């Protein structure tokens, strides 16, 4: 499983990356969370907003959300 946060490198994007890492840890998943600042990759996904949470190269959430329980739910639904 590949979990990735894509963003521009802004503080909001970095915060989503940190929250996602914590969510993966709390769920006990054996997955690394990657952080990518390649804006072209976001555009290739057909998106014009960041940050993006992607699982197995599929965007599952666009925009920032600080609710770790919501992020854990999104991850569980998409693994």
Secondary structure, DSSP 8 states (H G I E B T S, - for coil): --EEEE--S-HHHHHHHHHHHHHHHHHT----EEEE--HHHHHHTT--SS-EEEETTEEEEES----HHHHHHHHHHT-
